[in-house]
């Protein structure tokens, strides 16, 4: 690990600059402590009293001085180099730090004019922190300059790379906490150097902050030694520079020297890559690693060193609130006042509470302030995608349900043109499954991003590729989120069962969107779009481990304002849904679609109209004449196939039965409008699902979700849902639906059991269906494939 000595480079900070950056740092530390503790008396104009202290002391001090230090030094290089730089905070509970810096530089007041840069505004800044009606204790959408929810650790570096992709002039300063560095998501993010193109992308500057401790324990990277840490980081493509110490003057000069050095190196790497000369790849001789900084300073630096006889500064005890008994312990109250006055606030703020001219001059101007950088409010930079007309890519059909196509393969041709038309604002993300998911037509336009060595056997790898493949769902999700949060567009394709790996990341992003929609200055960003394929019903070959449709259940727990779930039944519907999703803003769109050959039910025009409705009666498949005896409802491609096949059997065996077929594309249409913006009003819903008519519902996922969505509907007592019920193994496609009782035969049996008066006169038909199910089980075990009457079934011409 490299350490720059004073002899290697002239002192970058003259006496005035040294005093100013230290004053700026002290001001931010003072503002951070004030946020944690103070309700009133923000300038300490009178001695502290218990009534000046918040009744509940919440927040995190330990990481804050390090965050403030880096922010203060970034301000210098932004001004001197006119850098376009944004700041990503990995230690998520460092909220006091970024709020303090945003206020000191003026960005906070720009967004919240009532939090002025004076004594009244400072009081409001302090009072609102982690207080009812205020802002959270962690980095959150309310804080200018932030782009991710700090409630959970691990995503900062992936977000930083996502922000840098296709932003050639942007430098993303990303502080990684050493506790955060122990998470799986962060650990794999170091590998992102193999995917950053210095010719086309911006730069990521990680600052690994080793303050030694997390909540109650030491951190691994702080204890493994410099040599081991260096090998780890160098193996991931980084050249680490060490800055360490506990003497402020020494650390200020060392950090300033190191920042100048690493920014010069970044500029050299980019200059070489943009010269047009062929560049070596990672793992080849001549490849230059990206520089980064390892910052080792005490946890809780400048805070109380010892409290009640126990060391606090430099230990895990500094993590949260070092002085916890301030309101009822006079000694603690005195220590808090001493701590606050140690920053010499009378030198930092005038009598009215405004920052001195020395401090305001240290901050950059306008959008160069990191709290006001447009990339940190990505909707300001978002441009609509230039989308080709999806109708031109549809499948021509010769009658309903008689033409076969692979839905995702059809979609891929459209996506390829999307990528052709939007070479700087759209990327496709996926964990090593693009070809497996039948999306490989995009390789006609662009390759897979790859900056490491290439062997002759490799295919479709390119430094400037726009398909992001890495075998980490965490990394795909994080990259995409960073890309979206800075204003660009993308799609995440994933095996349905394994998208659960990013459940928690989805949680954080959905919460971010939900909060951002209530913040007037946050501009809408492109939606987070999931394409879940290789789904539960066609994982018959991989078996039980690959069978899980539960991500939908997880998603619908979030606020209706940001959640959309689509289950297109065929290729043409998938095209229509995808076009809608890529045009949307501030949503999480979940699209579930199969990749295997399947029947196409609707013409392109019919599909577009059906998807616009979200739910509709398929009159060509119905014979109810407006008064059904039973409704066959379906959501999902395989459930739609089984429902249509069941309708065909009913026509053959019970021709007098009046059957209505209803297909649902937009799952949220099942809810009332009071629960979801897409919900159907009761009169419209009752017209499709008459209150006294049995509804046999074939659903893609776990059946109880449908009951949950429709429980307030008038006919809920007549609703019977079939879906996945954790039955599966390595078997055939039809046997998968059969063991879960979603097959066509069982659906007809459900009709016979639930239509009043039908059971007695259809007893023979029901018995034949039971026998047919048993016959199928015997057949697949003997032949290893489905019976021809199932595998070759088409909707009959009528």
C-alpha positions in Angstrom: 0.0 0.0 0.0 1.5 3.3 -1.0 1.9 6.2 1.4 2.9 9.6 0.1 5.5 11.3 2.2 5.9 15.1 2.3 9.0 14.8 0.3 7.3 13.2 -2.6 5.1 16.2 -3.3 5.1 19.8 -2.1 2.7 20.6 0.7 -0.6 21.1 -1.2 -2.1 23.2 1.5 -0.5 26.5 2.4 -1.1 28.0 5.8 -4.4 29.7 4.8 -5.8 26.6 3.1 -4.8 24.4 6.0 -6.5 26.7 8.4 -9.6 26.9 6.2 -10.1 23.2 5.6 -9.6 22.6 9.3 -12.2 25.3 10.1 -14.6 23.8 7.5 -14.1 20.3 9.1 -14.7 21.7 12.6 -17.8 23.4 11.5 -19.3 20.3 10.0 -18.4 18.3 13.1 -20.0 21.0 15.3 -23.2 20.9 13.2 -23.2 17.1 13.3 -23.0 17.0 17.1 -25.6 19.7 17.3 -28.0 17.5 15.3 -27.6 14.6 17.5 -28.0 16.5 20.8 -29.6 19.9 20.6 -33.1 21.2 20.6 -32.2 24.8 21.3 -29.3 27.1 22.0 -27.5 26.1 18.7 -24.7 28.7 19.0 -24.1 28.1 22.7 -24.9 31.8 23.5 -25.8 30.7 27.0 -24.5 27.7 29.0 -26.1 24.4 28.1 -29.1 23.4 30.2 -31.0 20.0 30.2 -33.9 21.6 28.4 -31.6 22.4 25.5 -31.1 18.7 24.9 -33.4 16.3 22.9 -35.4 13.9 25.1 -34.3 11.0 22.9 -30.7 10.9 21.7 -30.5 9.2 18.4 -27.9 9.2 15.7 -24.4 7.9 14.9 -21.3 9.9 15.7 -18.5 7.4 15.1 -18.3 7.6 11.3 -19.2 11.2 11.1 -15.9 13.0 11.5 -14.3 10.9 8.8 -17.1 11.6 6.4 -16.8 15.3 7.1 -13.1 15.2 6.6 -13.4 13.7 3.1 -16.2 16.0 2.1 -14.2 19.1 3.1 -11.2 17.9 1.1 -13.3 17.0 -1.9 -14.5 20.7 -1.9 -10.9 21.8 -2.5 -10.3 19.6 -5.5 -13.6 20.4 -7.0 -12.9 24.1 -6.9 -9.3 23.8 -8.1 -9.9 21.4 -10.9 -13.5 22.3 -11.8 -14.5 18.7 -11.1 -17.9 17.3 -11.7 -17.9 15.2 -8.5 -20.7 13.5 -6.5 -20.4 12.0 -3.0 -21.7 8.6 -2.1 -21.8 7.7 1.6 -21.5 4.0 2.4 -21.6 4.3 6.2 -25.4 4.9 5.9 -25.9 6.2 9.4 -23.6 9.1 8.7 -26.6 11.2 8.1 -25.5 14.0 10.3 -22.4 14.5 8.2 -24.0 14.9 4.8 -26.8 17.1 6.3 -24.2 19.3 7.9 -22.2 19.7 4.7 -25.2 20.3 2.6 -26.3 23.1 5.0 -22.8 24.6 5.3 -22.4 24.8 1.5 -25.9 26.2 1.0 -27.5 23.3 -0.8 -29.8 22.4 2.1 -31.2 26.0 2.3 -31.7 26.0 -1.5 -34.0 23.0 -1.2 -35.5 23.9 2.2 -35.6 27.7 2.4 -37.0 27.6 6.0 -33.7 26.0 7.1 -31.8 29.2 6.5 -28.1 29.8 7.1 -28.6 31.6 10.3 -29.3 30.9 13.9 -33.0 30.1 13.3 -32.1 27.8 10.4 -29.4 26.1 12.5 -31.9 25.5 15.2 -34.3 23.9 12.7 -31.5 21.8 11.2 -30.6 20.5 14.7 -34.2 19.9 15.9 -35.4 18.0 12.8 -32.6 15.4 12.9 -34.0 12.0 13.9 -37.0 13.8 15.4 -40.8 13.4 14.8 -41.7 15.2 11.6 -38.0 15.6 10.7 -35.5 13.6 8.8 -34.0 10.1 9.5 -30.7 9.6 11.2 -29.2 8.0 8.1 -28.6 9.1 4.6 -32.1 9.4 3.0 -33.9 11.0 0.0 -34.6 14.1 2.1 -30.9 15.0 2.1 -29.6 16.9 -0.9 -26.7 15.2 -2.6 -27.7 11.6 -1.6 -28.6 9.0 -4.1 -29.3 5.9 -2.0 -31.1 4.9 1.1 -28.6 4.5 3.9 -30.8 2.2 6.0 -28.9 -0.9 4.9 -25.2 -1.2 4.2 -23.4 -2.7 1.3 -24.6 -0.9 -1.8 -22.5 2.2 -2.0 -19.7 1.0 -4.4 -22.1 -0.7 -6.8 -24.2 2.5 -6.9 -21.0 4.5 -7.5 -20.1 2.4 -10.5 -23.7 2.6 -11.9 -23.5 6.4 -11.6 -20.1 6.4 -13.4 -21.2 4.3 -16.4 -21.7 6.5 -19.5 -20.8 9.7 -17.5 -17.3 10.3 -18.9 -16.8 13.6 -17.0 -18.1 12.5 -13.6 -15.9 11.5 -10.6 -17.8 9.5 -8.0 -16.2 9.8 -4.6 -17.5 6.8 -2.6 -16.8 6.4 1.1 -16.9 2.8 2.1 -17.2 2.0 5.8 -15.1 -0.8 7.1 -18.2 -2.4 8.6 -20.0 -2.1 5.3 -17.0 -3.7 3.6 -17.9 -7.0 5.4 -21.2 -7.3 3.5 -21.4 -9.7 0.5 -22.7 -7.0 -1.8 -19.8 -4.6 -1.1 -17.2 -7.4 -1.2 -18.1 -8.3 -4.7 -18.4 -4.6 -5.8 -14.6 -4.3 -5.7 -14.5 -6.4 -8.9 -16.3 -3.7 -10.8 -13.0 -2.4 -12.2 -13.3 -5.1 -14.8 -16.4 -3.4 -16.2 -15.5 0.3 -16.2 -14.3 1.7 -19.5 -12.0 4.7 -19.0 -12.7 5.8 -22.5 -16.4 6.0 -22.2 -17.3 6.0 -18.5 -16.5 8.3 -15.5 -14.3 7.4 -12.6 -15.0 5.9 -9.2 -12.8 6.9 -6.3 -13.3 4.7 -3.3 -12.2 5.9 0.1 -12.2 2.9 2.4 -12.5 4.4 5.8 -10.9 2.2 8.4 -12.0 3.5 11.7 -11.6 0.1 13.2 -15.0 -0.8 14.6 -18.7 -1.3 13.7 -21.5 -1.3 16.3 -19.9 -3.5 18.9 -17.0 -5.3 17.3 -13.7 -4.7 15.4 -13.9 -4.8 11.6 -12.1 -7.5 9.6 -10.3 -5.2 7.1 -8.9 -3.1 10.0 -7.3 -6.1 11.6 -5.8 -8.1 8.7 -2.8 -5.9 8.3 -1.7 -3.6 5.5 0.0 -6.3 3.4 -3.0 -8.6 3.3 -5.4 -5.7 2.6 -3.1 -4.5 -0.1 -3.1 -7.9 -1.8 -6.9 -8.1 -1.6 -7.4 -4.7 -3.2 -4.7 -5.1 -5.8 -6.2 -8.4 -6.8 -9.5 -6.6 -7.5 -7.8 -4.1 -9.7 -7.0 -1.2 -7.3 -3.9 0.7 -6.4 -4.5 1.6 -2.7 -2.9 4.7 -1.2 -2.9 4.9 2.6 -3.7 8.0 4.6 -3.6 7.6 8.4 -3.2 9.4 11.6 -4.9 11.2 14.5 -3.1 14.6 14.2 -5.4 16.9 12.2 -2.7 18.9 10.6 -0.8 15.8 9.4 -3.9 14.1 8.1 -5.1 17.2 6.3 -1.8 17.5 4.4 -1.6 13.8 3.7 -5.1 13.5 2.4 -4.7 16.6 0.3 -1.5 15.2 -1.2 -3.1 11.8 -1.9 -6.2 13.3 -3.4 -4.1 15.3 -5.9 -2.1 12.2 -6.7 -5.0 9.9 -7.3 -6.9 12.4 -9.4 -3.9 13.0 -11.5 -3.7 9.2 -12.0 -7.4 9.0 -12.9 -6.9 11.8 -15.5 -3.9 10.0 -17.0 -5.8 6.7 -17.3 -8.7 8.4 -19.0 -6.4 10.5 -21.2 -4.6 7.4 -22.5 -7.8 5.5 -23.0 -9.4 8.4 -24.9 -6.3 8.9 -27.1 -7.5 6.2 -29.5 -4.6 3.8 -28.9 -5.4 0.2 -27.9 -5.3 -0.2 -24.2 -4.3 -3.3 -22.2 -7.0 -5.1 -20.3 -7.1 -6.0 -16.6 -4.8 -9.0 -16.1 -2.5 -8.1 -18.9 0.9 -6.5 -18.8 0.7 -2.8 -18.9 -2.8 -2.5 -17.4 -3.0 0.3 -15.0 -5.1 -0.3 -11.8 -7.5 2.4 -10.7 -6.3 4.4 -7.6 -8.2 4.4 -4.4 -7.6 5.7 -0.8 -7.5 3.8 2.4 -8.2 6.3 5.2 -7.3 5.2 8.7 -8.5 7.6 11.4 -10.0 7.0 14.9 -13.7 6.2 15.3 -15.4 9.2 16.8 -12.4 11.4 16.2 -12.5 14.7 18.0 -15.2 13.5 20.4 -14.9 12.6 24.1 -11.9 10.5 24.6 -13.0 8.9 27.9 -16.5 8.7 29.4 -17.1 7.4 32.9 -13.6 5.9 33.0 -14.0 4.0 29.7 -12.3 4.9 26.4 -14.7 6.1 23.8 -12.8 7.8 21.0 -11.1 5.2 18.8 -13.4 2.4 20.0 -16.7 0.9 19.2 -18.3 2.9 22.0 -18.1 6.0 19.8 -20.4 4.3 17.2 -23.6 6.0 18.2 -24.1 8.5 21.0 -21.0 8.9 23.2 -22.7 10.8 26.0 -26.0 9.1 26.6 -27.1 10.7 30.0 -26.9 14.3 29.2 -30.3 15.4 30.3 -30.0 13.9 33.8 -26.2 13.7 34.4 -24.6 17.1 35.1 -21.1 15.7 34.3 -22.2 14.4 30.9 -23.9 17.8 30.2 -20.6 19.6 31.0 -18.7 17.2 28.8 -21.1 17.8 25.9 -20.6 21.6 26.2 -16.9 21.2 26.4 -17.0 19.0 23.3 -19.1 21.5 21.3 -17.0 24.4 22.4 -13.8 22.6 21.4 -14.8 23.3 17.7 -14.7 27.1 18.5 -18.0 27.9 17.0 -17.6 31.6 17.6 -14.8 31.5 14.9 -17.1 29.6 12.5 -20.4 31.4 12.6 -21.2 35.1 13.1 -23.6 36.5 15.7 -26.6 35.7 13.5 -25.5 32.1 13.0 -24.4 32.4 9.4 -21.1 30.6 8.3 -18.2 33.0 8.0 -16.9 34.1 4.6 -13.9 31.9 5.1 -16.1 28.8 5.1 -18.5 29.8 2.4 -15.6 30.6 0.1 -14.2 27.0 0.6 -17.3 25.4 -0.9 -17.8 25.2 -4.7 -20.4 27.2 -6.4 -23.8 26.3 -7.8 -24.2 22.8 -9.3 -20.5 22.0 -8.5 -21.5 21.7 -4.8 -21.9 18.0 -4.1 -25.2 18.6 -2.4 -26.5 20.2 -5.6 -24.8 18.0 -8.2 -27.5 17.2 -10.8 -26.4 13.6 -10.9 -27.5 13.3 -7.3 -31.0 14.3 -8.5 -30.9 12.2 -11.6 -34.4 13.1 -12.8 -33.0 16.5 -13.7 -30.8 14.9 -16.3 -33.2 12.2 -17.6 -34.0 12.1 -21.3 -36.8 10.0 -22.7 -35.6 6.9 -24.5 -36.1 6.9 -28.3 -38.2 3.7 -28.5 -39.0 1.9 -31.7 -42.6 1.1 -32.4 -43.1 -2.2 -30.6 -45.9 -3.2 -32.9 -43.5 -3.6 -35.7 -41.8 -6.4 -33.8 -44.9 -8.4 -33.0 -45.6 -12.0 -34.0 -48.1 -12.5 -36.9 -50.6 -15.2 -36.0 -52.9 -17.5 -37.9 -55.7 -17.6 -35.4 -55.7 -17.4 -31.6 -53.5 -19.9 -29.9 -52.2 -21.7 -33.0 -48.8 -20.0 -33.5 -45.8 -20.7 -31.3 -43.1 -18.2 -30.4 -40.5 -17.6 -27.7 -41.6 -14.5 -25.9 -38.3 -13.2 -24.6 -36.6 -13.9 -28.0 -39.2 -11.7 -29.6 -38.6 -9.1 -27.0 -34.8 -9.3 -27.6 -35.2 -8.1 -31.2 -37.0 -5.0 -29.9 -34.5 -4.4 -27.1 -31.6 -4.6 -29.7 -33.1 -1.7 -31.5 -33.7 0.2 -28.2 -29.9 -0.2 -27.5 -29.1 0.9 -31.0 -31.1 4.1 -30.7 -29.9 4.9 -27.1 -26.2 4.2 -27.0 -25.5 6.3 -23.9 -28.7 6.0 -21.8 -29.8 2.4 -21.8 -28.1 -0.8 -20.6 -29.2 -4.4 -20.0 -28.2 -6.1 -16.8 -28.3 -9.8 -15.8 -26.3 -12.4 -13.9 -24.7 -14.4 -16.8 -28.1 -15.3 -18.2 -28.7 -13.0 -21.2 -28.4 -15.8 -23.8 -30.0 -18.4 -21.5 -33.0 -16.0 -21.2 -33.2 -15.8 -25.1 -32.2 -12.1 -25.2 -29.0 -12.7 -27.1 -30.3 -10.7 -30.2 -28.9 -7.7 -28.4 -25.4 -8.9 -29.3 -26.1 -7.9 -32.9 -25.9 -4.3 -31.6 -23.5 -4.4 -28.6 -21.3 -6.8 -26.7 -21.0 -7.8 -23.1 -19.0 -5.2 -21.0 -15.7 -6.8 -20.3 -12.4 -5.1 -19.4 -10.3 -8.1 -18.4 -8.4 -10.5 -20.6 -10.1 -12.0 -23.7 -9.3 -15.5 -25.0 -9.9 -16.8 -28.5 -12.8 -19.0 -27.3 -14.7 -16.0 -25.9 -17.7 -14.5 -27.6 -19.4 -11.1 -27.6 -17.0 -9.5 -25.1 -16.2 -5.8 -25.6 -14.8 -3.1 -23.4 -17.5 -0.7 -24.6 -20.3 -3.4 -24.5 -23.6 -2.3 -23.1 -24.8 -5.7 -21.7 -23.7 -5.9 -18.1 -23.3 -9.6 -17.1 -21.7 -10.7 -13.8 -22.7 -13.7 -11.7 -23.9 -11.5 -8.8 -27.5 -10.4 -8.6 -26.3 -7.9 -6.0 -23.9 -6.3 -8.4 -26.4 -6.2 -11.3 -29.0 -4.6 -9.0 -26.6 -2.1 -7.6 -25.2 -1.1 -10.9 -28.7 -0.6 -12.3 -29.9 1.4 -9.3 -26.9 3.7 -9.6 -27.6 4.1 -13.3 -31.2 4.9 -12.7 -30.7 7.2 -9.8 -28.4 9.3 -12.0 -31.0 9.6 -14.7 -30.5 6.8 -17.2 -32.6 3.7 -18.1 -32.2 0.0 -17.9 -33.6 -3.5 -17.5 -32.6 -6.3 -15.2 -33.2 -9.8 -16.5 -33.0 -12.7 -14.0 -34.1 -16.2 -13.3 -37.3 -15.9 -11.3 -36.2 -18.1 -8.4 -33.0 -16.2 -7.8 -34.1 -12.6 -7.9 -34.8 -13.1 -4.2 -31.1 -12.6 -3.7 -31.8 -8.8 -4.1 -35.0 -8.8 -2.0 -33.4 -6.4 0.5 -31.9 -4.1 -2.2 -35.4 -3.9 -3.8 -36.8 -3.0 -0.4 -34.4 0.0 -0.1 -35.0 1.2 -3.6 -38.8 1.0 -3.3 -38.6 3.0 0.0 -36.4 5.5 -1.7 -38.9 6.0 -4.5 -41.8 6.2 -2.2 -40.2 8.9 -0.1 -38.8 10.8 -3.1 -42.3 11.1 -4.6 -43.2 13.2 -1.6 -40.2 15.5 -2.0 -41.0 18.3 -4.4 -37.4 19.0 -5.5 -36.7 15.3 -6.3 -37.3 14.9 -10.1 -38.8 11.6 -11.2 -36.3 9.0 -12.3 -36.7 6.1 -14.8 -38.3 3.0 -13.3 -36.6 -0.1 -12.0 -37.6 -2.8 -14.4 -37.3 -6.5 -13.7 -37.8 -9.2 -16.3 -38.2 -12.5 -14.5 -38.0 -15.4 -16.8 -36.8 -19.0 -16.6 -39.8 -19.1 -14.3 -41.3 -21.6 -11.9 -43.4 -23.5 -14.5 -40.6 -24.1 -16.9 -37.9 -25.1 -14.4 -38.9 -28.8 -14.7 -35.4 -29.7 -15.8 -33.5 -27.9 -13.0 -35.9 -29.0 -10.4 -37.2 -27.9 -7.0 -34.4 -25.5 -6.2 -35.2 -23.3 -9.2 -38.9 -23.1 -8.5 -40.0 -20.1 -6.6 -42.5 -17.4 -7.8 -42.5 -15.5 -4.5 -40.8 -12.3 -5.5 -44.2 -11.0 -6.6 -45.5 -11.5 -3.0 -42.5 -9.6 -1.7 -43.0 -6.7 -4.1 -46.7 -6.1 -3.5 -46.0 -5.5 0.2 -44.6 -2.1 -0.8 -46.6 1.1 -1.4 -49.0 0.9 -4.2 -47.8 4.2 -5.6 -44.5 2.7 -6.7 -45.4 -1.0 -7.4 -46.5 -2.5 -10.7 -46.7 -6.3 -11.6 -47.3 -7.5 -15.1 -47.9 -11.1 -16.3 -48.1 -10.9 -20.1 -49.5 -14.2 -21.5 -47.6 -14.2 -24.8 -44.9 -12.5 -26.9 -47.1 -9.7 -28.3 -48.3 -8.8 -24.8 -44.8 -8.8 -23.5 -43.7 -6.3 -26.2 -46.6 -4.0 -25.2 -45.8 -4.2 -21.5 -42.0 -3.7 -22.0 -42.7 -0.5 -24.0 -44.9 0.8 -21.2 -42.3 0.0 -18.5 -39.4 1.7 -20.3 -41.5 4.8 -20.6 -42.5 5.0 -17.0 -41.0 6.9 -14.1 -40.6 6.3 -10.3 -42.0 2.8 -10.4 -40.7 -0.7 -9.8 -42.1 -2.8 -12.6 -42.0 -6.5 -12.3 -42.6 -8.4 -15.5 -42.8 -12.2 -15.5 -42.6 -13.9 -18.9 -41.4 -17.3 -20.1 -38.6 -18.0 -22.5 -39.7 -21.4 -23.9 -41.8 -21.8 -27.0 -45.4 -21.0 -26.2 -48.6 -20.2 -28.0 -49.4 -16.6 -29.1 -53.0 -15.8 -28.1 -53.5 -12.3 -29.5 -52.7 -10.3 -32.5 -50.4 -7.3 -32.0 -53.4 -4.9 -32.1 -55.4 -7.1 -29.7 -52.4 -7.4 -27.3 -51.9 -3.6 -27.2 -55.5 -3.0 -26.4 -55.6 -5.8 -23.8 -52.5 -4.6 -22.0 -53.8 -1.1 -21.9 -56.9 -2.4 -20.1 -54.8 -4.7 -17.9 -57.6 -7.1 -17.5 -60.2 -8.3 -19.9 -62.7 -10.9 -21.2 -61.5 -12.9 -24.1 -64.7 -13.2 -26.0 -63.2 -15.4 -28.7 -62.5 -18.0 -26.0 -65.9 -17.6 -24.2 -69.4 -18.8 -24.8 -71.3 -17.2 -22.0 -73.4 -14.7 -24.0 -73.1 -12.2 -21.3 -74.4 -14.5 -18.5 -71.7 -17.0 -17.4 -72.2 -20.0 -15.3 -68.5 -19.9 -14.4 -65.5 -17.6 -15.0 -62.1 -19.0 -15.8 -59.6 -16.4 -14.9 -55.8 -16.6 -15.5 -52.7 -14.6 -14.9 -49.4 -15.8 -16.3 -48.4 -17.5 -19.5 -48.6 -21.2 -18.4 -51.8 -20.6 -16.3 -53.2 -19.0 -19.4 -52.4 -22.1 -21.5 -54.0 -24.4 -19.0 -57.1 -22.2 -18.7 -57.6 -22.1 -22.4 -57.1 -25.9 -22.6 -59.7 -26.3 -19.8 -62.1 -24.1 -21.7 -61.7 -26.3 -24.7 -62.4 -29.4 -22.6 -65.5 -27.8 -21.2 -66.8 -27.1 -24.6 -66.3 -30.6 -25.7 -67.6 -32.4 -22.6 -70.1 -29.9 -21.2 -71.2 -27.8 -24.3 -74.2 -26.3 -22.5 -72.1 -24.7 -19.8 -71.7 -21.0 -20.3 -68.0 -20.2 -19.7 -66.3 -16.8 -19.6 -62.5 -16.6 -20.0 -60.8 -13.6 -18.3 -57.0 -12.8 -18.6 -55.2 -10.6 -16.2 -52.0 -8.8 -17.4 -51.8 -6.1 -14.7 -52.1 -7.9 -11.4 -52.9 -4.7 -9.5 -56.2 -4.4 -11.4 -57.6 -7.0 -9.0 -57.5 -4.5 -6.1 -60.0 -1.7 -5.6 -59.0 1.9 -6.5 -58.7 2.7 -2.8 -55.8 0.3 -2.6 -54.0 0.8 -5.8 -54.1 3.4 -8.6 -54.7 0.7 -11.2 -57.5 -0.9 -9.2 -60.8 -1.6 -10.9 -63.9 0.1 -9.5 -66.4 -2.3 -8.0 -69.1 -1.9 -10.7 -66.5 -2.7 -13.5 -65.1 -5.6 -11.5 -68.5 -7.0 -10.8 -69.4 -6.8 -14.5 -66.4 -9.0 -15.3 -66.7 -11.3 -12.3 -70.4 -11.4 -11.4 -70.8 -11.6 -7.6 -72.7 -14.9 -7.5 -70.7 -16.8 -10.2 -67.9 -19.2 -9.3 -64.4 -18.0 -10.4 -61.7 -20.6 -11.0 -58.5 -18.6 -11.1 -55.3 -20.1 -12.5 -52.4 -18.0 -11.2 -48.7 -18.0 -11.9 -47.5 -17.7 -8.2 -48.6 -18.6 -4.7 -52.4 -18.7 -4.8 -53.0 -16.8 -1.5 -51.8 -13.6 -3.1 -54.9 -13.5 -5.3 -57.1 -13.9 -2.3 -55.2 -11.1 -0.5 -55.6 -8.7 -3.5 -59.3 -9.5 -4.0 -60.5 -10.1 -0.5 -62.7 -7.0 -0.4 -64.5 -7.9 -3.7 -68.1 -8.9 -3.7 -67.5 -12.4 -5.1 -64.6 -13.3 -2.9 -66.5 -16.2 -1.4 -66.8 -17.6 -4.8 -63.2 -17.2 -5.8 -61.1 -20.4 -6.0 -57.4 -20.0 -6.8 -54.9 -22.5 -8.2 -51.2 -21.8 -8.3 -47.8 -22.9 -7.1 -47.9 -24.8 -3.8 -44.3 -25.9 -3.3 -44.7 -29.1 -5.3 -42.0 -29.8 -7.9 -39.0 -31.7 -8.9 -37.1 -32.7 -12.0 -40.0 -33.7 -14.3 -41.8 -32.6 -17.5 -43.5 -29.2 -18.1 -47.0 -30.5 -17.8 -46.2 -32.7 -14.8 -45.2 -29.5 -13.0 -48.6 -28.0 -13.3 -50.2 -31.3 -12.6 -48.5 -31.9 -9.2 -49.5 -28.4 -8.2 -53.2 -29.0 -9.3 -52.9 -26.2 -11.9 -53.4 -28.5 -14.9 -56.3 -28.3 -17.3 -57.9 -31.4 -16.0 -58.0 -30.2 -12.4 -59.3 -26.8 -13.5 -62.3 -28.6 -15.2 -62.8 -30.7 -12.0 -62.9 -27.4 -10.0 -65.6 -26.2 -12.3 -67.6 -29.3 -11.9 -67.2 -29.1 -8.1 -68.2 -25.5 -7.8 -70.9 -24.7 -10.3 -74.1 -25.3 -8.5 -76.0 -28.4 -9.8 -73.2 -29.5 -12.1 -71.5 -32.2 -10.0 -74.3 -34.8 -10.4 -74.7 -34.5 -14.1 -71.0 -34.4 -14.8 -69.9 -37.2 -12.5 -68.7 -39.3 -15.4 -66.7 -36.5 -16.9 -65.0 -35.8 -13.6 -64.1 -39.5 -13.2 -62.5 -39.4 -16.7 -60.5 -36.4 -15.7 -59.2 -38.1 -12.6 -58.2 -41.1 -14.7 -56.5 -38.8 -17.3 -54.3 -37.3 -14.6 -53.3 -40.7 -13.4 -52.6 -41.8 -17.0 -50.3 -38.8 -17.5 -48.3 -39.6 -14.4 -47.7 -43.1 -15.7 -46.9 -41.9 -19.2 -44.2 -39.3 -18.2 -42.5 -41.9 -16.0 -42.3 -44.3 -18.8 -41.5 -42.0 -21.7 -39.9 -39.0 -20.0 -42.0 -36.5 -21.9 -45.6 -35.3 -21.9 -48.4 -37.0 -23.7 -48.8 -35.7 -27.3 -52.4 -34.6 -26.6 -51.0 -32.2 -24.1 -47.7 -31.2 -25.7 -49.2 -30.7 -29.2 -52.5 -29.0 -28.1 -53.6 -25.9 -30.0 -56.7 -23.8 -29.5 -59.2 -25.4 -31.9 -60.4 -23.5 -35.0 -64.1 -22.7 -34.7 
